[in-house]
Amino acid sequence: MEVARESALQPRAEPHCRACGAPGRPIFSKRGFLFAQCDSCHCRFVVGDLPALVYDEGYFDGDSFGGYPAYLDDRDLIVENFARRVRWLAPHARGGRLLDVGAAYGLLVEAASREGFDAVGLEPAGGCVEWARTESGLEMVHGTVEGATIEPASFDVVTLMDVIEHVVDPGVALRRIRRWLRPGGLVVIETGDFQALLARVCGRRWYYYDPPQHLTYFSAPSLETLLEASGFGPPVAVGHLGRAVSLRNFSFQLGRSLGDGVWGNTFRRLAGSRLGSFTFNVPDRGNVVTVAARATRGG
């Protein structure tokens, strides 16, 4: 891990972990944001209070602080990626009622419905919710994991795919989700793994280290620690499921990571070119981890 000079790493007060509240130690800075590692659960996090971000349709069409260049242009690709995850979790589910948190346009809800689940999406972007209801006839709830009114013990599975790293307080979110699950219900989380090969090679340049949209970063062990503290048992499954991506999205993300220099601008132009529709498969092993754990006690 590349570490910034010590003088740049001194916070005004001792940093406290976003996931568990324990003290942490500064490790590096990036884009003017200070990163720390928790001394207790060992996750990594962006230090300090950040302005609340508004996740709207712009996040999914390149007209925002991050996100995707053209999410719906990759609809079929994304639905199949999600279908692979639904088929992976299905043998561990003890019922068919599923909630996808951070559902965007409902593409995992669509995939889960095709696989036989009674699926619902929870999404803060109102335009995405309306599109999913109107265009796909999906059941969607407009809201955030922190603020949504969900009936306790009403779901068998809750999924968070590339969501937990965005949440301001992951522990609070998981404890709320625990209450939404029926006894023995399953939570499925997919996120970047900072102990994986790509993260270790890239150091602080790893694209998942992406404030202000990504706030907390996990390894498989630190995610397991947070799950246990939030009312879940040890993982019943850990996966590296791979995914297909478009050159459009790959180049857009790489261009953002590289910044405003020659290479960053080159990749952003490539994302907007006719070549952007080209697709290819990438492995998640060495970069992303998917963890499924079962609820063990009430919240």
N, C-alpha and C positions, 0 to 999 in steps of 0.2 A: 504494500500500500504506500503510495507516494504521500508524504506528509508535508504540509506547508510549514514555513518557519514558525518557531514557537511564539514569536512576538505577535503573529497574526492570529494566534489561537487562544488568546486570553479573553474569555467571556467576562461580562460585567459581574455576573454571579454564577455560582456553581450550576452547570446545566443539569436538568432533570429529565429523565427519559419520558418520551411521549407515551410509551406503551405501558410501563409499570410504575413510573414516578420515582424510581431510584436514582441516585446520583450517577453522573457519567463523566467521562473525561474527553476533552476536545481531541480530535484526531487530524482533521484537515479542513480547509476552506475551499469553496468553489463558487464562482459567480457572486462573491461577496457574502455568501451564506456560510455559517460555521456548522460543521458536522461534529457529532460526538458519539461515543460508544458507551452503552450502559454497563455499569459495573455489576449489575445483577442479572438481567435477562440477556445481555450481550447483543441486543439489537443496536442499530445505528439510527441516528435521528438528526434532523435539522434543529438547531438551537433557537429558542426564542419564539415570541409571538409573531406570526405572519398575518398579513391581511387576508381575510376570508376570500377565497376565490369563488367566482360564479361559474358553475358548469352549465353551459347552455349549448345550443346547436353549433355555435362557433367552434366549440372544442372538437367537433367531429368533422369540420370541413376546412380546417387550416386557417380559420379566421379568429385565432385565439392565442393564448400564451403557450399552448402546447398541443397535446392531443394528436389528431389524425389529419392527414391532408384531404381525404375524401372517403370517409368511413363507408358510406352506402355503396360506393363504387366497388367495394370489396365484399359486398353482402354475401354472395354465394360461398366465397372463400372462408369468411368468418363463421358462417353457419356450420360449415363442415368441420372447422376447428372446434367449435363448441360441441358439435355432435360427438366428436371423439371423446371429449371430456365427460359428456353425459353418459356415454356407454361405459366409460371407465368407472364412474361413481355408482352406476345403477346397481351392481351386485351388493353394494354396501348399504343401500337405502332400505329402510324398513317400512316404507310407505311411498305413495306417489305424489304427494303434495310438495311442490318445490318453489322456493322464492329465490330469484336472482337479484342480488343487491348491486346497484350500479349498472342497470340493465341496458342503458343507452337506448337504441332503437328496438330492443327486445329480441335480438338475434339468438341469444342463448335460450330465451323463453320459447322461441320458435323451434329451435333444435330439440329442446326437452319435450315439447308437445308432440313432435314427430316421433319421439322415442317412447311415448306412452305416459309421460308425466302430466299431471295437472299443474301447470306452471304459471307463475305470476312474476312480473318484473317490478322492481322498485327503482325509480330513477328521478333525480332532481331537475333534469332539463325538461321543461314543460313541452317544448316542441317535439322532442323525441318521444315522449309519452303519447302525445296526440297522434303522431305519425304511426306508432306501433298499434294503437287502437284502431285507427282509421284504415291504414293500408294492409295490416296483417290480422286484424280482429283479435288482438292479444289482450289479456287481462293485465293491466298496468296500474301501479300506484305511484302518484306523483309525490315525491318527498325524498328525504335523506334518511340514512340509517339512524342518525341522531334524533330526528324529529318525527319520523313516521309513526302513525298509530296502527300497530299490528296486533291482532288478537293473540294473547299468549297461547303457547302450545298448539299452534295452528298449522305448523309445517313439519314435514319429515326431513327435508333437505334445504339448506340455505347455502348458496354459492356466492363467492366474492372473487371474481376473475379480474386480476389487475386492478384491484380496488383498495385493498388494505393499506397500500403505501400512500394513498391519498388522504386517508382519514386522519383528522386532527388528533383524536384520542382512540387508538385501536383497542385498548382494553375496555373502555366504555362501550364501544361498538360491539365487541364480541360478547360482552355480558348482556347487552340488549338482545342480540341474536340468540343467545342461549335461552332467553325467556320465550322467544318466538317458536322454538323447537319443541316438539313432543319428546317425551322421555325416550332416550336412545337415538334422538334425531342426529343428523349428520351435518356438520359444517365442512365446506370444501373451499380452500383458499389457494389461489395461484398468485405467485409474486416472484420477483427477482430474488436470487440467492447470492448474497455478497461473498459467500465462501466458495462459490463455483469458479470454474476455470476462467471464464471470460472476465468476470469481475476482478479476479486477482491479477490477471494480465493487464487490464485497463487501469487499475487503481482508481483514483478519483475521477478519471475520464469515463468510467463506466456510464453508459447512457441512462441507467436506472437512477443514478445520483442526479436528480433533475428537479431541484426546487425552483419555484414554490409549489409545483403540483405534486411532487413526491416528497413526503415528509418523514417517513419511517421506513427502515430497510432491515430485512431479515435474512438470516441463514435458516436452514431447516431446524437446527437445534434451538435457536432463539424463538422461532415461531412456535415450536412445540412447548417451550417454557411459557409463552404468553397464553397459549390455548389452555394449558393446565391451570394457570392462575385464573382463567375466565370461566371455568366450569366444564372443561372438556377433558376427555381421557387422552391417552397416548394415541398417536396416529394409527388408524386402521389401514391406511394405504398412503404411500408416498410415490408420486409419479413424475416422470419427465416425458411429457406426452408429445412433444414436437408440434409444429404448426406449419401451415403454408402461409407465405406472405407475398404481397405484391412488391415489385420493385418501387412502385410509387411510395408505399408506406416506409419501406426499408430506407430509401434514399432521403425521404423527408426527415425521419428520425436521426439518421446519421448526419444530415446537414445541420440540424439543430444542435446536435452534440458537438460538432466541429466549430460552431460559431459563425462569425461574419467574415472570415477570411476567404481565400480563394477556394479551398477545398469545400468549405461549408456551402458557399454559393453555388459551386459546381453541382453538388449533390442535390441541392434544392431545385436547381433547374432540371436536373434529370428526373426528379419526382414529378414535375409538371409536363414532361415530354410524352410523346406517344409510346415510348418504351415503358412507361410507368405501369401498364397493364400486365406486363410479364410477371409470372408467378413462379415461386420455387419453394422447396421445403427446407426448413431449418430445424435442427435438433434443439430441444430445450435442455437436455443434459449439458451441464457446464454453464448454465445461465439462469434458467427459471425452474422453480419447483412447485408441484401441486401436492397439497396435503389435505387429507380427509381425517376428521376426528369426530368422535361421538360425544354428545352431551351426557354428562354423568351426574349432575346435581342441579337443583333449582337455583335461579338467580334472585 
